[in-house]
Structures are given as C-alpha cells and as structure tokens.
Amino acid sequence: MQGKGRDSGGGMTEDEFDAFYATAFPRLTGQLYAFTGDHGEAQDVVQEAFVRAWDRRQHFLSDSAPEAWIRTVAMRLAVSRWRRARRWLELVRRTPPPDSTPGPGPEHTALVAALRELPPAQRMAIVLHHLCDLSVEQVASDTGAPVGTVKARLSRGRAALAKRLAGDEADGHDDEADGPVRKESRRVR
C-alpha cells in the first residue's frame, strides 16, 4: 500500500495532489467554462481530467506543469463531447420524423375504461396476471395476498370485465361487429 509520503518515482504524493486539486479545480473550471459556455459541462470535463490525472500522479512533478496537462485533457474531452453531440444532431436531422402514430383503438379504450371501474385489488390482479404475464403465484407474491385470494380476484375481475365489455359492445356495434359473447347471449334467450 502506498503511503502519503514521496513516491519512489518522484511524482506527486497524495497530499500534494489533493492540495493541487483544491487550488487548480476552480481555476480550470473557470477556464473551461469560458471555453464551453456551460458551467456544468466545464465542471464535468475538469473532473474527468482530474480522475485521469489521479492514475498518473506518480508521473507529475510539482515543479512541472500538471495543470497544463489537465487543461489539455479537459479541453479535448469537451471537444469530443461537442463532436459526439454534433454527430448525433446530424443523425437526427437526417432521420425523417416518424409517421404519426394512431391513437388507441376503441377496443383498447373500452378495456382501459372497464379496468378503471374495477376495484383496485381486482384491477391489480388482472393487470399483473394478464397484461404482465405473471403467474398466479407471482401475483400473490407481488401483492402480498394469498394465492386463493388472487384467484378469487381474477375470477371476479374477469366476470366484471366481461359484463362491462359486453355492455359496451351492445351499445354501439352492428351485428357483424358483435363478438361471440353477444351471439351466444342471443342463443341462450
């Protein structure tokens, strides 16, 4: 383990690096702020440059120009970020905007409305089991309810949904659009 004394390679000790950081960070951040025009970006690139310098601190001599090295690294990091942002912007400009996405269909809207009318516990069980594809045991574990309770909630929730959705279907569709529930109900009568 390295101590805080002078390294054998003649570089900065941890204490010297800490003192250097404390005095140089604000000055370098100000310089990079003038370069980038963004204070947060300036802090980020200077911090990243200091992280890289930490691994090389044994090579820095107190009387050499470690601040110049860090400034150069920070400026290069800022330029790299600009280039990356510019490439991304060019890509976005070349990519045509997506066609407008149609809104939810009437079936989806009816299902969501029917789900909202269910009690929260039943709605949660239905959503987790049928929409998230969780097993009954997983639903029980996620909700903290016994398996039998989850099965009852699923059964009651499905029955309530079928009743609500069959009522919605009977309200606004002609015979050709009716599903099997409507046709079966005619045969039973």
N, CA, C and O of each residue as an XYZ file, in Angstrom:
756
protein
N       0.850     -1.198      0.000
C       0.000      0.000      0.000
C       0.881      1.241      0.000
O       1.877      1.309      0.720
N       0.512      2.202     -0.799
C       1.301      3.425     -0.862
C       0.966      4.320      0.318
O      -0.192      4.458      0.712
N       1.964      4.899      0.849
C       1.740      5.856      1.923
C       1.519      7.227      1.347
O       1.392      7.397      0.134
N       1.472      8.212      2.230
C       1.268      9.574      1.767
C       2.587     10.301      1.596
O       2.613     11.505      1.337
N       3.679      9.571      1.739
C       4.990     10.194      1.569
C       5.360     10.270      0.110
O       4.542      9.976     -0.762
N       6.582     10.661     -0.161
C       7.082     10.838     -1.528
C       7.139      9.475     -2.207
O       7.682      8.518     -1.655
N       6.563      9.396     -3.432
C       6.616      8.166     -4.205
C       8.040      7.944     -4.684
O       8.811      8.892     -4.836
N       8.384      6.674     -4.922
C       9.738      6.362     -5.359
C      10.036      6.939     -6.743
O      11.199      7.176     -7.072
N       8.990      7.170     -7.569
C       9.189      7.698     -8.911
C       9.356      9.201     -8.933
O       9.590      9.757    -10.006
N       9.249      9.887     -7.818
C       9.437     11.318     -7.760
C       8.203     12.113     -8.133
O       8.293     13.334     -8.262
N       7.057     11.481     -8.311
C       5.826     12.179     -8.663
C       5.168     12.792     -7.450
O       5.738     12.804     -6.358
N       3.972     13.298     -7.644
C       3.215     13.933     -6.558
C       2.742     12.892     -5.555
O       2.359     11.782     -5.927
N       2.774     13.256     -4.301
C       2.185     12.406     -3.273
C       0.681     12.646     -3.284
O       0.190     13.563     -3.942
N      -0.031     11.822     -2.558
C      -1.483     12.010     -2.476
C      -1.822     13.364     -1.856
O      -2.747     14.041     -2.302
N      -1.063     13.757     -0.818
C      -1.311     15.062     -0.179
C      -1.044     16.211     -1.147
O      -1.808     17.175     -1.198
N       0.029     16.110     -1.904
C       0.340     17.157     -2.878
C      -0.732     17.218     -3.968
O      -1.131     18.301     -4.396
N      -1.191     16.050     -4.410
C      -2.231     16.020     -5.445
C      -3.524     16.636     -4.900
O      -4.189     17.401     -5.597
N      -3.876     16.305     -3.666
C      -5.078     16.881     -3.053
C      -4.983     18.398     -2.975
O      -5.947     19.102     -3.275
N      -3.825     18.898     -2.575
C      -3.633     20.350     -2.491
C      -3.682     20.975     -3.885
O      -4.261     22.044     -4.073
N      -3.072     20.303     -4.851
C      -3.107     20.779     -6.232
C      -4.545     20.830     -6.737
O      -4.948     21.809     -7.365
N      -5.315     19.788     -6.468
C      -6.721     19.736     -6.889
C      -7.501     20.901     -6.290
O      -8.252     21.580     -6.989
N      -7.317     21.124     -4.998
C      -8.068     22.178     -4.301
C      -7.796     23.557     -4.893
O      -8.697     24.391     -4.970
N      -6.568     23.793     -5.306
C      -6.254     25.121     -5.855
C      -6.536     25.210     -7.350
O      -6.945     26.267     -7.831
N      -6.328     24.125     -8.096
C      -6.436     24.183     -9.560
C      -7.862     23.968    -10.070
O      -8.227     24.509    -11.113
N      -8.668     23.191     -9.356
C     -10.011     22.870     -9.875
C     -10.840     24.123    -10.160
O     -11.387     24.243    -11.256
N     -10.953     25.066     -9.209
C     -11.766     26.256     -9.518
C     -11.220     27.062    -10.701
O     -11.988     27.555    -11.528
N      -9.919     27.190    -10.775
C      -9.306     27.954    -11.861
C      -9.550     27.261    -13.211
O      -9.920     27.914    -14.187
N      -9.342     25.949    -13.259
C      -9.550     25.208    -14.503
C     -11.026     25.183    -14.900
O     -11.360     25.240    -16.084
N     -11.895     25.100    -13.912
C     -13.330     25.124    -14.214
C     -13.703     26.473    -14.840
O     -14.486     26.520    -15.789
N     -13.152     27.551    -14.319
C     -13.407     28.875    -14.897
C     -12.906     28.965    -16.332
O     -13.582     29.519    -17.199
N     -11.729     28.424    -16.576
C     -11.173     28.455    -17.933
C     -12.012     27.609    -18.891
O     -12.284     28.029    -20.016
N     -12.415     26.439    -18.453
C     -13.222     25.576    -19.315
C     -14.639     26.107    -19.468
O     -15.293     25.850    -20.479
N     -15.114     26.842    -18.475
C     -16.427     27.496    -18.614
C     -16.364     28.526    -19.730
O     -17.297     28.645    -20.525
N     -15.266     29.268    -19.789
C     -15.094     30.242    -20.865
C     -14.999     29.529    -22.215
O     -15.445     30.062    -23.231
N     -14.432     28.349    -22.229
C     -14.268     27.580    -23.466
C     -15.580     26.941    -23.916
O     -15.903     26.956    -25.104
N     -16.353     26.369    -22.953
C     -17.569     25.633    -23.315
C     -18.827     26.484    -23.266
O     -19.784     26.226    -23.997
N     -18.831     27.500    -22.408
C     -20.037     28.302    -22.233
C     -21.075     27.633    -21.348
O     -22.192     28.134    -21.218
N     -20.724     26.510    -20.739
C     -21.649     25.753    -19.892
C     -20.901     25.366    -18.623
O     -19.951     24.585    -18.669
N     -21.335     25.918    -17.484
C     -20.620     25.684    -16.221
C     -20.652     24.218    -15.821
O     -19.636     23.675    -15.386
N     -21.790     23.575    -15.961
C     -21.895     22.156    -15.604
C     -20.996     21.291    -16.471
O     -20.338     20.377    -15.975
N     -20.970     21.579    -17.763
C     -20.101     20.850    -18.690
C     -18.640     21.080    -18.322
O     -17.834     20.150    -18.360
N     -18.298     22.310    -17.967
C     -16.921     22.625    -17.577
C     -16.528     21.825    -16.338
O     -15.443     21.247    -16.292
N     -17.389     21.790    -15.350
C     -17.085     21.008    -14.149
C     -16.910     19.529    -14.487
O     -16.005     18.876    -13.968
N     -17.779     18.996    -15.360
C     -17.699     17.580    -15.724
C     -16.363     17.237    -16.392
O     -15.714     16.262    -16.015
N     -15.957     18.030    -17.376
C     -14.725     17.687    -18.093
C     -13.490     17.904    -17.228
O     -12.528     17.143    -17.330
N     -13.500     18.919    -16.386
C     -12.355     19.125    -15.485
C     -12.284     17.980    -14.480
O     -11.201     17.469    -14.193
N     -13.417     17.582    -13.952
C     -13.441     16.464    -13.009
C     -12.929     15.193    -13.670
O     -12.130     14.465    -13.081
N     -13.383     14.921    -14.890
C     -12.918     13.736    -15.620
C     -11.404     13.810    -15.867
O     -10.712     12.797    -15.766
N     -10.899     14.982    -16.184
C      -9.460     15.144    -16.399
C      -8.688     14.872    -15.101
O      -7.622     14.258    -15.133
N      -9.216     15.321    -13.976
C      -8.559     15.051    -12.693
C      -8.600     13.561    -12.358
O      -7.645     13.029    -11.792
N      -9.682     12.894    -12.698
C      -9.752     11.442    -12.462
C      -8.659     10.747    -13.263
O      -7.982      9.852    -12.758
N      -8.491     11.163    -14.509
C      -7.433     10.574    -15.336
C      -6.046     10.929    -14.794
O      -5.127     10.112    -14.848
N      -5.902     12.131    -14.279
C      -4.615     12.560    -13.722
C      -4.279     11.797    -12.444
O      -3.107     11.542    -12.169
N      -5.277     11.436    -11.674
C      -5.044     10.713    -10.421
C      -4.238      9.439    -10.685
O      -3.319      9.112     -9.934
N      -4.588      8.727    -11.755
C      -3.874      7.497    -12.070
C      -2.444      7.761    -12.532
O      -1.603      6.862    -12.498
N      -2.166      8.990    -12.962
C      -0.835      9.349    -13.470
C      -0.079     10.255    -12.495
O       0.956     10.813    -12.858
N      -0.571     10.409    -11.281
C       0.028     11.395    -10.373
C       1.486     11.093    -10.056
O       2.240     12.003     -9.708
N       1.898      9.832    -10.168
C       3.293      9.496     -9.904
C       4.209     10.102    -10.972
O       5.408     10.266    -10.745
N       3.643     10.433    -12.137
C       4.447     10.990    -13.231
C       4.477     12.514    -13.203
O       5.265     13.135    -13.916
N       3.625     13.114    -12.384
C       3.593     14.578    -12.301
C       4.608     15.044    -11.275
O       4.672     14.520    -10.163
N       5.374     16.005    -11.648
C       6.278     16.640    -10.706
C       5.650     17.957    -10.286
O       5.062     18.661    -11.107
N       5.773     18.287     -9.022
C       5.182     19.519     -8.514
C       5.695     20.739     -9.261
O       4.958     21.706     -9.453
N       6.955     20.700     -9.683
C       7.518     21.861    -10.360
C       7.301     21.828    -11.882
O       7.659     22.781    -12.574
N       6.720     20.743    -12.407
C       6.388     20.722    -13.842
C       5.026     21.388    -14.024
O       4.594     22.140    -13.151
N       4.342     21.131    -15.135
C       3.082     21.817    -15.422
C       1.904     20.836    -15.465
O       1.326     20.610    -16.528
N       1.547     20.252    -14.311
C       0.426     19.310    -14.336
C      -0.899     19.998    -14.674
O      -1.804     19.374    -15.226
N      -1.004     21.267    -14.345
C      -2.240     21.997    -14.649
C      -2.439     22.108    -16.152
O      -3.569     22.020    -16.632
N      -1.387     22.295    -16.884
C      -1.471     22.379    -18.345
C      -1.938     21.042    -18.923
O      -2.748     21.005    -19.849
N      -1.417     19.944    -18.364
C      -1.836     18.622    -18.820
C      -3.324     18.424    -18.581
O      -4.046     17.961    -19.464
N      -3.779     18.777    -17.383
C      -5.194     18.610    -17.051
C      -6.056     19.515    -17.919
O      -7.117     19.094    -18.379
N      -5.621     20.748    -18.149
C      -6.373     21.661    -19.015
C      -6.497     21.081    -20.423
O      -7.574     21.119    -21.018
N      -5.405     20.548    -20.954
C      -5.415     19.963    -22.293
C      -6.377     18.777    -22.358
O      -7.159     18.658    -23.301
N      -6.318     17.909    -21.363
C      -7.222     16.751    -21.333
C      -8.672     17.223    -21.241
O      -9.536     16.710    -21.952
N      -8.941     18.184    -20.381
C     -10.307     18.684    -20.219
C     -10.822     19.318    -21.515
O     -11.978     19.117    -21.887
N      -9.971     20.078    -22.196
C     -10.388     20.698    -23.466
C     -10.648     19.630    -24.522
O     -11.601     19.742    -25.293
N      -9.824     18.613    -24.563
C     -10.043     17.529    -25.525
C     -11.342     16.781    -25.214
O     -12.078     16.398    -26.123
N     -11.612     16.580    -23.938
C     -12.872     15.938    -23.555
C     -14.069     16.782    -23.994
O     -15.064     16.251    -24.489
N     -13.966     18.094    -23.809
C     -15.059     18.982    -24.210
C     -15.273     18.932    -25.720
O     -16.409     18.883    -26.190
N     -14.175     18.944    -26.477
C     -14.282     18.879    -27.940
C     -14.885     17.541    -28.364
O     -15.712     17.494    -29.274
N     -14.476     16.460    -27.711
C     -15.038     15.145    -28.038
C     -16.534     15.117    -27.788
O     -17.293     14.550    -28.575
N     -16.955     15.726    -26.696
C     -18.397     15.773    -26.406
C     -19.131     16.596    -27.455
O     -20.233     16.236    -27.866
N     -18.529     17.697    -27.890
C     -19.154     18.519    -28.937
C     -19.293     17.715    -30.222
O     -20.337     17.744    -30.873
N     -18.233     16.998    -30.581
C     -18.267     16.207    -31.816
C     -19.354     15.129    -31.728
O     -20.111     14.915    -32.674
N     -19.414     14.467    -30.589
C     -20.434     13.443    -30.405
C     -21.827     14.047    -30.505
O     -22.708     13.473    -31.145
N     -22.033     15.196    -29.880
C     -23.331     15.874    -29.935
C     -23.651     16.312    -31.364
O     -24.796     16.212    -31.805
N     -22.641     16.796    -32.083
C     -22.861     17.225    -33.466
C     -23.225     16.034    -34.350
O     -24.126     16.137    -35.182
N     -22.529     14.895    -34.178
C     -22.858     13.694    -34.957
C     -24.273     13.231    -34.656
O     -25.012     12.843    -35.561
N     -24.645     13.273    -33.392
C     -25.999     12.872    -33.018
C     -27.021     13.803    -33.651
O     -28.045     13.349    -34.162
N     -26.748     15.107    -33.618
C     -27.660     16.080    -34.208
C     -27.787     15.869    -35.714
O     -28.887     15.958    -36.261
N     -26.672     15.591    -36.388
C     -26.717     15.312    -37.827
C     -27.534     14.063    -38.108
O     -28.301     14.021    -39.070
N     -27.374     13.054    -37.279
C     -28.146     11.825    -37.443
C     -29.634     12.096    -37.262
O     -30.459     11.599    -38.029
N     -29.970     12.877    -36.257
C     -31.366     13.204    -36.008
C     -31.948     14.002    -37.160
O     -33.099     13.789    -37.543
N     -31.164     14.921    -37.718
C     -31.655     15.731    -38.840
C     -31.862     14.895    -40.092
O     -32.784     15.156    -40.865
N     -31.016     13.890    -40.301
C     -31.139     13.039    -41.492
C     -32.270     12.033    -41.357
O     -32.853     11.622    -42.360
N     -32.583     11.639    -40.156
C     -33.635     10.653    -39.931
C     -34.976     11.356    -40.005
O     -35.229     12.296    -39.252
N     -35.834     10.910    -40.903
C     -37.134     11.573    -41.004
C     -37.962     11.324    -39.745
O     -37.820     10.289    -39.095
N     -38.803     12.256    -39.416
C     -39.638     12.047    -38.235
C     -40.583     10.872    -38.470
O     -41.013     10.635    -39.599
N     -40.898     10.157    -37.432
C     -41.797      9.010    -37.610
C     -43.183      9.481    -38.037
O     -43.633     10.572    -37.686
N     -43.835      8.627    -38.798
C     -45.214      8.935    -39.162
C     -46.026      9.057    -37.881
O     -45.687      8.478    -36.849
N     -47.082      9.807    -37.973
C     -47.894      9.976    -36.767
C     -48.458      8.620    -36.356
O     -48.920      7.838    -37.186
N     -48.408      8.376    -35.099
C     -48.897      7.121    -34.558
C     -50.375      7.267    -34.242
O     -50.779      8.216    -33.570
N     -51.173      6.344    -34.717
C     -52.596      6.460    -34.421
C     -52.848      6.261    -32.927
O     -52.089      5.577    -32.241
N     -53.880      6.845    -32.461
C     -54.241      6.709    -31.055
C     -54.771      5.316    -30.771
O     -54.891      4.491    -31.677
N     -55.079      5.064    -29.540
C     -55.594      3.736    -29.192
C     -56.934      3.485    -29.878
O     -57.747      4.394    -30.048
N     -57.139      2.246    -30.262
C     -58.394      1.858    -30.902
C     -59.534      1.810    -29.899
O     -59.308      1.918    -28.694
N     -60.738      1.652    -30.382
C     -61.893      1.626    -29.477
C     -61.856      0.445    -28.507
O     -62.338      0.555    -27.380
N     -61.282     -0.689    -28.941
C     -61.201     -1.842    -28.038
C     -60.285     -1.537    -26.859
O     -60.594     -1.867    -25.714
N     -59.166     -0.908    -27.155
C     -58.216     -0.546    -26.104
C     -58.843      0.456    -25.135
O     -58.724      0.317    -23.918
N     -59.499      1.449    -25.684
C     -60.141      2.472    -24.860
C     -61.210      1.855    -23.965
O     -61.322      2.198    -22.788
N     -61.996      0.938    -24.537
C     -63.051      0.277    -23.750
C     -62.446     -0.572    -22.638
O     -62.958     -0.591    -21.519
N     -61.351     -1.280    -22.947
C     -60.701     -2.105    -21.928
C     -60.158     -1.255    -20.793
O     -60.343     -1.595    -19.624
N     -59.496     -0.162    -21.118
C     -58.941      0.714    -20.087
C     -60.057      1.302    -19.229
O     -59.937      1.367    -18.006
N     -61.134      1.727    -19.867
C     -62.272      2.280    -19.110
C     -62.866      1.219    -18.202
O     -63.199      1.508    -17.052
N     -63.004     -0.006    -18.696
C     -63.558     -1.085    -17.869
C     -62.613     -1.433    -16.725
O     -63.064     -1.691    -15.609
N     -61.326     -1.444    -16.985
C     -60.357     -1.712    -15.911
C     -60.428     -0.646    -14.822
O     -60.299     -0.955    -13.637
N     -60.630      0.587    -15.215
C     -60.703      1.675    -14.224
C     -61.903      1.521    -13.300
O     -61.885      2.012    -12.172
N     -62.930      0.851    -13.764
C     -64.130      0.672    -12.941
C     -63.983     -0.465    -11.935
O     -64.783     -0.571    -11.006
N     -62.983     -1.309    -12.105
C     -62.776     -2.416    -11.173
C     -62.202     -1.911     -9.856
O     -61.518     -0.887     -9.828
N     -62.476     -2.623     -8.766
C     -61.803     -2.285     -7.507
C     -60.288     -2.438     -7.687
O     -59.841     -3.291     -8.455
N     -59.507     -1.629     -6.995
C     -58.047     -1.649     -7.187
C     -57.406     -3.032     -7.050
O     -56.517     -3.367     -7.833
N     -57.829     -3.837     -6.084
C     -57.214     -5.153     -5.889
C     -57.483     -6.060     -7.080
O     -56.591     -6.787     -7.517
N     -58.701     -6.027     -7.611
C     -59.027     -6.836     -8.790
C     -58.266     -6.330    -10.018
O     -57.734     -7.118    -10.801
N     -58.223     -5.010    -10.171
C     -57.516     -4.414    -11.309
C     -56.044     -4.818    -11.284
O     -55.476     -5.184    -12.312
N     -55.434     -4.748    -10.104
C     -54.017     -5.104     -9.964
C     -53.809     -6.573    -10.345
O     -52.871     -6.891    -11.076
N     -54.655     -7.450     -9.867
C     -54.522     -8.875    -10.178
C     -54.680     -9.117    -11.677
O     -53.895     -9.863    -12.263
N     -55.674     -8.503    -12.304
C     -55.911     -8.670    -13.742
C     -54.706     -8.159    -14.538
O     -54.221     -8.845    -15.437
N     -54.227     -6.972    -14.213
C     -53.118     -6.376    -14.956
C     -51.855     -7.219    -14.804
O     -51.194     -7.525    -15.796
N     -51.517     -7.594    -13.578
C     -50.297     -8.369    -13.362
C     -50.361     -9.739    -14.040
O     -49.381    -10.197    -14.627
N     -51.519    -10.384    -13.953
C     -51.634    -11.741    -14.498
C     -51.778    -11.743    -16.018
O     -51.073    -12.481    -16.706
N     -52.681    -10.926    -16.540
C     -52.986    -10.995    -17.970
C     -52.146    -10.059    -18.835
O     -51.831    -10.402    -19.974
N     -51.785     -8.916    -18.334
C     -51.020     -7.975    -19.148
C     -49.516     -8.094    -18.918
O     -48.729     -7.898    -19.844
N     -49.114     -8.416    -17.683
C     -47.687     -8.559    -17.383
C     -47.235    -10.021    -17.430
O     -46.058    -10.314    -17.219
N     -48.160    -10.930    -17.703
C     -47.870    -12.365    -17.837
C     -47.228    -12.978    -16.593
O     -46.355    -13.839    -16.705
N     -47.654    -12.541    -15.416
C     -47.166    -13.158    -14.182
C     -48.073    -14.327    -13.821
O     -49.277    -14.301    -14.079
N     -47.481    -15.344    -13.224
C     -48.285    -16.473    -12.756
C     -49.101    -16.034    -11.544
O     -48.848    -14.984    -10.953
N     -50.081    -16.858    -11.185
C     -50.906    -16.539    -10.011
C     -50.016    -16.456     -8.771
O     -50.215    -15.596     -7.913
N     -49.043    -17.346     -8.685
C     -48.139    -17.347     -7.535
C     -47.294    -16.072     -7.499
O     -47.059    -15.512     -6.428
N     -46.841    -15.617     -8.661
C     -46.059    -14.381     -8.710
C     -46.921    -13.173     -8.343
O     -46.448    -12.258     -7.668
N     -48.172    -13.163     -8.781
C     -49.085    -12.077     -8.421
C     -49.293    -12.070     -6.914
O     -49.297    -11.014     -6.282
N     -49.466    -13.255     -6.349
C     -49.646    -13.359     -4.897
C     -48.412    -12.826     -4.174
O     -48.529    -12.093     -3.192
N     -47.243    -13.195     -4.657
C     -46.007    -12.728     -4.029
C     -45.868    -11.210     -4.151
O     -45.496    -10.544     -3.185
N     -46.163    -10.661     -5.329
C     -46.019     -9.223     -5.549
C     -47.021     -8.403     -4.752
O     -46.700     -7.308     -4.290
N     -48.219     -8.919     -4.588
C     -49.260     -8.152     -3.894
C     -49.345     -8.475     -2.412
O     -49.978     -7.741     -1.653
N     -48.709     -9.574     -1.992
C     -48.765     -9.959     -0.589
C     -50.077    -10.631     -0.211
O     -50.385    -10.758      0.974
N     -50.848    -11.059     -1.193
C     -52.137    -11.720     -0.945
C     -51.957    -13.228     -1.100
O     -51.093    -13.672     -1.856
N     -52.762    -14.015     -0.393
C     -52.699    -15.469     -0.571
C     -53.109    -15.855     -2.001
O     -53.828    -15.111     -2.669
N     -52.647    -17.017     -2.460
C     -52.936    -17.485     -3.810
C     -54.438    -17.598     -4.033
O     -54.934    -17.215     -5.093
N     -55.171    -18.120     -3.050
C     -56.629    -18.257     -3.188
C     -57.309    -16.902     -3.373
O     -58.267    -16.786     -4.137
N     -56.822    -15.893     -2.684
C     -57.386    -14.548     -2.814
C     -57.122    -13.994     -4.210
O     -57.990    -13.361     -4.810
N     -55.923    -14.237     -4.717
C     -55.600    -13.778     -6.075
C     -56.503    -14.462     -7.084
O     -57.006    -13.813     -8.001
N     -56.718    -15.767     -6.932
C     -57.603    -16.487     -7.854
C     -59.017    -15.926     -7.802
O     -59.668    -15.788     -8.837
N     -59.495    -15.604     -6.609
C     -60.834    -15.025     -6.472
C     -60.892    -13.651     -7.120
O     -61.863    -13.334     -7.807
N     -59.875    -12.838     -6.915
C     -59.841    -11.505     -7.537
C     -59.818    -11.615     -9.059
O     -60.491    -10.848     -9.748
N     -59.048    -12.565     -9.582
C     -59.006    -12.761    -11.024
C     -60.365    -13.196    -11.564
O     -60.825    -12.700    -12.592
N     -60.989    -14.115    -10.867
C     -62.297    -14.601    -11.315
C     -63.337    -13.488    -11.292
O     -64.063    -13.288    -12.266
N     -63.405    -12.775    -10.194
C     -64.376    -11.676    -10.073
C     -64.052    -10.552    -11.059
O     -64.953     -9.975    -11.668
N     -62.773    -10.249    -11.210
C     -62.369     -9.194    -12.129
C     -62.699     -9.536    -13.571
O     -63.190     -8.689    -14.318
N     -62.429    -10.785    -13.968
C     -62.767    -11.202    -15.338
C     -64.259    -11.147    -15.581
O     -64.706    -10.716    -16.645
N     -65.045    -11.588    -14.582
C     -66.509    -11.561    -14.736
C     -67.003    -10.122    -14.874
O     -67.861     -9.831    -15.707
N     -66.456     -9.224    -14.050
C     -66.871     -7.820    -14.114
C     -66.451     -7.194    -15.448
O     -67.206     -6.426    -16.044
N     -65.242     -7.527    -15.911
C     -64.793     -7.003    -17.211
C     -65.672     -7.520    -18.344
O     -66.062     -6.755    -19.227
N     -65.985     -8.804    -18.324
C     -66.831     -9.373    -19.374
C     -68.194     -8.695    -19.394
O     -68.730     -8.396    -20.461
N     -68.742     -8.456    -18.231
C     -70.044     -7.799    -18.154
C     -69.958     -6.372    -18.694
O     -70.807     -5.954    -19.481
N     -68.944     -5.631    -18.278
C     -68.796     -4.242    -18.737
C     -68.506     -4.170    -20.237
O     -69.081     -3.349    -20.952
N     -67.616     -5.032    -20.698
C     -67.263     -5.007    -22.116
C     -68.409     -5.489    -22.995
O     -68.579     -4.985    -24.106
N     -69.190     -6.441    -22.534
C     -70.361     -6.903    -23.287
C     -71.400     -5.796    -23.349
O     -72.071     -5.633    -24.368
N     -71.542     -5.033    -22.273
C     -72.475     -3.900    -22.255
C     -72.033     -2.824    -23.212
O     -72.863     -2.240    -23.908
N     -70.713     -2.539    -23.266
C     -70.180     -1.543    -24.199
C     -70.368     -2.005    -25.635
O     -70.690     -1.203    -26.512
N     -70.169     -3.288    -25.875
C     -70.282     -3.840    -27.207
C     -71.723     -3.762    -27.704
O     -71.958     -3.485    -28.880
N     -72.681     -4.004    -26.822
C     -74.091     -3.976    -27.213
C     -74.551     -2.557    -27.512
O     -75.497     -2.360    -28.275
N     -73.890     -1.564    -26.920
C     -74.308     -0.177    -27.089
C     -74.044      0.386    -28.474
O     -74.877      1.130    -28.992
N     -72.897      0.053    -29.103
C     -72.557      0.816    -30.282
C     -72.165      0.033    -31.506
O     -71.577      0.622    -32.414
N     -72.447     -1.265    -31.604
C     -71.992     -2.027    -32.762
C     -73.161     -2.683    -33.468
O     -74.196     -2.972    -32.867
N     -72.965     -2.915    -34.785
C     -73.978     -3.646    -35.524
C     -73.711     -5.139    -35.391
O     -72.721     -5.534    -34.776
N     -74.569     -5.963    -35.950
C     -74.488     -7.406    -35.757
C     -73.190     -8.007    -36.298
O     -72.676     -8.962    -35.716
N     -72.644     -7.472    -37.398
C     -71.428     -8.043    -37.972
C     -70.224     -7.827    -37.074
O     -69.306     -8.647    -37.080
N     -70.199     -6.757    -36.306
C     -69.058     -6.464    -35.445
C     -69.189     -7.131    -34.085
O     -68.245     -7.098    -33.295
N     -70.333     -7.735    -33.794
C     -70.519     -8.351    -32.485
C     -69.622     -9.560    -32.336
O     -69.418    -10.321    -33.281
N     -69.098     -9.724    -31.161
C     -68.223    -10.842    -30.870
C     -69.010    -12.046    -30.422
O     -70.241    -12.009    -30.429
N     -68.346    -13.104    -30.035
C     -69.002    -14.344    -29.644
C     -69.862    -14.202    -28.399
O     -70.832    -14.945    -28.245
N     -69.541    -13.276    -27.508
C     -70.343    -13.119    -26.294
C     -71.749    -12.685    -26.654
O     -72.718    -13.219    -26.116
N     -71.874    -11.743    -27.539
C     -73.182    -11.222    -27.942
C     -73.991    -12.306    -28.640
O     -75.174    -12.479    -28.347
N     -73.365    -13.043    -29.566
C     -74.078    -14.082    -30.311
C     -74.517    -15.202    -29.389
O     -75.618    -15.730    -29.541
N     -73.669    -15.576    -28.428
C     -74.054    -16.634    -27.506
C     -75.208    -16.185    -26.638
O     -76.083    -16.985    -26.304
N     -75.222    -14.903    -26.265
C     -76.306    -14.425    -25.407
C     -77.638    -14.493    -26.141
O     -78.673    -14.681    -25.502
N     -77.645    -14.346    -27.472
C     -78.885    -14.448    -28.245
C     -79.394    -15.880    -28.238
O     -80.602    -16.103    -28.156
N     -78.513    -16.838    -28.320
C     -78.940    -18.242    -28.345
C     -79.534    -18.678    -27.017
O     -80.456    -19.493    -26.985
N     -79.022    -18.149    -25.941
C     -79.496    -18.540    -24.610
C     -80.893    -18.023    -24.362
O     -81.678    -18.692    -23.690
N     -81.229    -16.868    -24.876
C     -82.537    -16.261    -24.604
C     -83.614    -17.031    -25.156
O     -84.777    -16.655    -25.013
